Amino acid sequence: MPPYWYSTSANRENESKEDPEKHKLNTNIIAAHKPYFMTYVYPHLRKDYLSWERNCEHDVRKKFNVDSLRDLDPFADGVGEYLKYYEKGMCVGMNPCVINRICWIFEDAFPNRIGNNVDDYDFDYDILKCHVEYSRNSFNEVARIYDAYKSELESFRQKMSSSGYDGDDLRYTKELFTEKFRGECRAICPNEKELCDIILDLCYQDENMKQFAWDIVGDAIVDNLIEQKGVISFPKRGGTEFEFGGETFDMISVEVNVEGDDDCTE
């Protein structure tokens, strides 16, 4: 995709190389921002969007004495200029494309669950941890492995996409890829509980990739949750409580004990 299709700076740089009419067209259709629905894909984008909305809502209350942007009269003195400022500063595209409209339908239908009423909530990952101490040196070494994982993951995905692997072959190849990094992490930090807390702090303190944590120390995370709750719930086929994918299920809860490295038992 040519960069001048999605970058305003690239579009300006390309102006002298294009026919004026073509450049005008490209300027009008440039996709300089991700569409609104992508805020549900990228948490940092949603955080930026909500921050901009809150700031502008505060502005209009002070400047125009209204409760919300939606209450503005576009024909009132100064409102037109402010709306241009608001739209120019918006970090996402608000055009009524199909997926944006679907998002807004769901937000209207579930106003207390999703949409603008959802603040930039930070998940408290403390419930996943073992709560043990670890050294800064171990953290830095595991962080180096994590950076290598991120670097290699994209090329690995592209390779798998073009290989035609599926089913068991794909799962086996993915497990080999993961096991490589799992082994490197355990060589740095053999203590499973310390490694678990290192990786959780590494992945959950900002917008890092959470999949690394579940790939490398997923079993330890599950054990921690079970130890805290003492109960695990799962759907059992053949029930009557709910239906999914053409099958019926009951939700079963089982008390479990986790001691050391022993398996969970009812």
C-alpha positions as CSV (number, residue, x, y, z in Angstrom):
1,M,0.0,0.0,0.0
2,P,1.5,3.4,-1.0
3,P,2.3,5.5,2.1
4,Y,0.5,8.5,0.7
5,W,-2.8,6.5,1.0
6,Y,-2.6,6.6,4.8
7,S,0.1,9.3,5.8
8,T,-0.6,13.0,5.4
9,S,3.1,13.8,5.5
10,A,3.8,11.3,2.7
11,N,0.8,12.7,0.8
12,R,2.3,16.2,1.0
13,E,5.7,15.0,-0.1
14,N,4.1,13.3,-3.1
15,E,2.3,16.4,-4.2
16,S,5.0,17.6,-6.7
17,K,5.1,14.1,-8.3
18,E,1.4,13.9,-9.1
19,D,-1.1,15.4,-11.4
20,P,-3.0,18.1,-9.5
21,E,-6.4,16.4,-9.9
22,K,-5.0,13.1,-8.8
23,H,-3.4,14.6,-5.8
24,K,-6.6,16.4,-4.8
25,L,-8.4,13.0,-5.0
26,N,-5.8,11.3,-2.9
27,T,-6.0,14.1,-0.4
28,N,-9.7,13.7,-0.1
29,I,-9.7,9.9,0.4
30,I,-6.5,9.6,2.5
31,A,-7.0,7.2,5.5
32,A,-4.8,9.1,7.9
33,H,-6.5,7.6,11.0
34,K,-7.6,4.1,12.1
35,P,-11.4,3.8,12.1
36,Y,-13.2,4.2,15.4
37,F,-13.9,0.4,15.8
38,M,-10.1,-0.2,16.0
39,T,-10.2,1.3,19.5
40,Y,-11.6,-2.0,20.6
41,V,-8.5,-3.7,19.1
42,Y,-5.8,-1.4,20.3
43,P,-6.1,-0.4,24.0
44,H,-3.6,2.5,23.6
45,L,-5.8,3.9,20.8
46,R,-8.9,3.7,22.9
47,K,-7.1,5.5,25.8
48,D,-6.1,8.3,23.4
49,Y,-9.6,8.6,22.1
50,L,-11.3,8.7,25.5
51,S,-8.7,11.3,26.7
52,W,-9.5,13.5,23.7
53,E,-13.2,13.1,24.3
54,R,-12.9,14.0,28.0
55,N,-10.8,17.1,27.3
56,C,-13.2,18.4,24.6
57,E,-16.3,17.7,26.8
58,H,-14.6,19.8,29.5
59,D,-13.9,22.5,27.0
60,V,-17.5,22.8,25.7
61,R,-18.9,23.0,29.3
62,K,-16.6,26.0,30.0
63,K,-16.8,27.8,26.6
64,F,-20.4,27.1,25.6
65,N,-22.2,26.3,28.8
66,V,-23.6,23.0,27.6
67,D,-23.4,19.5,29.1
68,S,-22.0,17.7,26.1
69,L,-20.6,18.0,22.6
70,R,-23.9,16.5,21.4
71,D,-25.7,19.5,22.8
72,L,-23.8,22.1,20.7
73,D,-25.7,24.2,18.2
74,P,-23.5,24.1,15.1
75,F,-24.9,27.5,14.1
76,A,-24.0,29.3,17.3
77,D,-21.2,31.8,17.5
78,G,-17.8,30.0,17.6
79,V,-19.2,26.5,17.6
80,G,-18.3,25.8,13.9
81,E,-14.7,26.6,14.5
82,Y,-14.5,24.5,17.6
83,L,-16.1,21.5,15.9
84,K,-13.4,21.8,13.2
85,Y,-10.8,21.8,15.9
86,Y,-12.4,18.8,17.6
87,E,-12.5,16.8,14.3
88,K,-9.0,17.7,13.4
89,G,-7.6,16.5,16.7
90,M,-9.6,13.3,16.7
91,C,-7.2,10.3,16.6
92,V,-9.7,7.9,14.9
93,G,-11.9,8.1,11.9
94,M,-15.6,8.6,12.7
95,N,-17.0,8.1,9.2
96,P,-20.1,5.8,9.2
97,C,-18.4,2.8,7.7
98,V,-20.1,-0.6,8.2
99,I,-18.0,-1.7,11.2
100,N,-18.2,1.7,12.9
101,R,-22.0,1.6,12.6
102,I,-22.1,-1.9,14.1
103,C,-20.0,-0.6,17.0
104,W,-22.4,2.2,17.6
105,I,-25.4,-0.1,17.5
106,F,-23.8,-2.3,20.2
107,E,-22.9,0.8,22.3
108,D,-26.4,2.1,22.1
109,A,-27.8,-1.3,23.0
110,F,-25.5,-1.9,26.0
111,P,-24.7,1.6,27.3
112,N,-23.5,0.4,30.7
113,R,-21.1,-2.2,29.4
114,I,-19.3,-0.9,26.3
115,G,-18.6,2.3,24.5
116,N,-18.0,5.7,25.9
117,N,-19.0,4.7,29.4
118,V,-16.0,2.4,29.5
119,D,-13.1,4.3,31.0
120,D,-9.5,3.4,30.4
121,Y,-9.6,0.7,33.1
122,D,-6.4,-0.9,34.1
123,F,-6.6,-4.7,34.7
124,D,-5.2,-5.6,38.1
125,Y,-2.9,-8.5,37.1
126,D,-1.8,-8.9,40.7
127,I,-4.3,-11.8,41.0
128,L,-2.2,-13.8,38.5
129,K,1.0,-13.5,40.4
130,C,2.9,-15.8,42.8
131,H,4.1,-12.8,44.9
132,V,7.7,-13.8,45.2
133,E,10.9,-11.7,45.0
134,Y,13.2,-11.8,42.0
135,S,16.4,-10.1,41.0
136,R,16.7,-7.1,38.5
137,N,19.3,-9.0,36.6
138,S,16.9,-11.9,36.0
139,F,14.3,-9.5,34.9
140,N,16.6,-7.8,32.4
141,E,17.7,-11.1,31.0
142,V,14.1,-12.3,30.5
143,A,13.3,-8.9,28.9
144,R,16.0,-9.5,26.4
145,I,14.4,-12.9,25.5
146,Y,11.0,-11.3,25.3
147,D,12.3,-8.7,22.8
148,A,13.7,-11.5,20.7
149,Y,10.3,-13.3,20.9
150,K,8.5,-10.3,19.6
151,S,11.1,-9.8,16.8
152,E,10.9,-13.4,15.6
153,L,7.1,-13.8,16.1
154,E,6.0,-11.7,13.1
155,S,8.4,-13.6,10.7
156,F,7.2,-16.9,12.2
157,R,3.6,-16.0,11.6
158,Q,4.3,-15.0,8.0
159,K,6.2,-18.3,7.4
160,M,3.3,-20.3,8.8
161,S,0.8,-18.3,6.7
162,S,2.7,-19.2,3.5
163,S,3.6,-22.8,4.5
164,G,0.1,-24.1,4.2
165,Y,0.4,-25.8,7.6
166,D,-2.9,-26.4,9.4
167,G,-4.3,-28.6,12.2
168,D,-1.7,-30.7,14.1
169,D,1.2,-29.6,12.0
170,L,0.5,-25.9,12.8
171,R,0.1,-26.7,16.5
172,Y,3.3,-28.7,16.6
173,T,5.3,-26.1,14.9
174,K,3.9,-23.3,17.1
175,E,4.8,-25.4,20.2
176,L,8.4,-25.9,19.0
177,F,8.7,-22.1,18.5
178,T,7.3,-21.4,22.0
179,E,9.4,-24.2,23.6
180,K,12.6,-22.5,22.3
181,F,11.8,-19.3,24.3
182,R,10.4,-21.2,27.2
183,G,13.7,-23.1,27.6
184,E,15.7,-19.9,27.3
185,C,13.6,-18.3,30.1
186,R,14.0,-21.3,32.4
187,A,17.7,-21.4,31.8
188,I,17.8,-17.7,33.1
189,C,15.4,-18.3,35.9
190,P,14.8,-22.0,36.9
191,N,12.4,-21.0,39.7
192,E,8.9,-21.2,38.1
193,K,7.3,-18.8,40.5
194,E,10.0,-16.2,40.1
195,L,9.8,-16.6,36.3
196,C,6.0,-16.2,36.4
197,D,6.2,-12.9,38.3
198,I,9.0,-11.6,36.1
199,I,7.0,-12.3,32.9
200,L,3.8,-10.9,34.3
201,D,5.5,-7.7,35.4
202,L,7.1,-7.5,32.0
203,C,3.9,-8.1,30.0
204,Y,1.2,-6.4,32.1
205,Q,2.8,-3.2,33.2
206,D,2.1,-1.5,29.9
207,E,0.8,-2.3,26.4
208,N,3.2,-5.2,25.9
209,M,2.2,-8.5,24.3
210,K,0.3,-10.6,26.8
211,Q,0.5,-13.8,24.7
212,F,4.1,-14.2,25.8
213,A,3.1,-14.6,29.4
214,W,0.5,-17.3,28.6
215,D,2.8,-19.1,26.3
216,I,5.7,-19.3,28.7
217,V,4.1,-19.4,32.2
218,G,0.5,-20.1,31.4
219,D,0.3,-23.2,33.6
220,A,1.7,-21.3,36.6
221,I,-0.8,-18.5,36.1
222,V,-3.7,-21.0,36.1
223,D,-2.4,-22.7,39.2
224,N,-2.2,-19.3,41.0
225,L,-5.8,-18.6,40.1
226,I,-7.0,-22.0,41.3
227,E,-5.1,-21.6,44.6
228,Q,-6.8,-18.3,45.2
229,K,-10.3,-19.4,44.2
230,G,-10.3,-23.2,45.0
231,V,-12.9,-23.7,42.3
232,I,-12.7,-24.1,38.6
233,S,-15.8,-23.8,36.3
234,F,-16.2,-25.2,32.8
235,P,-18.9,-26.1,30.3
236,K,-20.0,-29.7,30.0
237,R,-21.6,-31.0,26.8
238,G,-25.1,-32.5,26.9
239,G,-26.6,-30.1,29.4
240,T,-29.6,-27.8,29.3
241,E,-28.4,-24.5,30.6
242,F,-27.2,-22.9,27.4
243,E,-26.5,-23.6,23.7
244,F,-23.4,-22.8,21.7
245,G,-22.3,-23.9,18.2
246,G,-25.3,-26.2,17.9
247,E,-24.6,-28.0,21.1
248,T,-26.1,-27.7,24.6
249,F,-24.1,-27.4,27.8
250,D,-24.2,-27.1,31.6
251,M,-21.8,-25.0,33.6
252,I,-20.0,-27.3,36.1
253,S,-18.0,-26.1,39.1
254,V,-15.4,-28.3,40.7
255,E,-13.3,-27.8,43.9
256,V,-9.6,-28.4,43.2
257,N,-6.4,-28.4,45.2
258,V,-3.0,-27.4,43.9
259,E,0.0,-28.5,45.9
260,G,3.5,-28.0,44.5
261,D,3.7,-29.6,41.0
262,D,0.9,-32.1,41.5
263,D,-2.0,-32.1,39.1
264,C,-5.3,-30.6,40.0
265,T,-7.8,-33.0,41.5
266,E,-11.5,-32.9,42.2
